[in-house]
Amino acid sequence: MADHGHSSQPALTGMAAHQATYDGFLKGSIALGLVCLYVLVALVTFRFMDNPMNLLVGFGGIIIGTIATLIGVRAGGKWLLPVVVLVLYGLLVANNIHMS
């Protein structure tokens, strides 16, 4: 018969895989949140920017922001670059908005 005894040591098998999955989930969640914020700023650009270049600024911001976010993911979760690019993009859009 199989031995069903209890040991005082906790089972730690698979803990490294669990930690890697958890870290990947956190990086993916942060990256997805940043990309969503870039899309949100681009939507503001499309709606409120009275400039013929609003499509270029909107889609360009999404593309540059996504690239900055991917660089942050590849750098091991260093989020300074995508956050700085997001703030600068938001300030650029806020500066060019003309409310009618």
C-alpha angles and dihedrals in degrees: 000000000000119000109245098179123143123237129204092229117089117235108254099174112134095015093125091052090048091051092048091050091048092049091049091050092052093048091048093048093050092046092049091049092052093049089050089054090051090052090048092054089046090053089054087051093052093049107037108024109099095200129109087230094062093107092051092047092046099047092035090055092051092049096045091044092050091050091049090049092050089050088052091051093048090048089063100264100318101153101177096097097050092044093050091047090049092051092048091047091050092049091049091052093044090051092052099045116113113192113211 
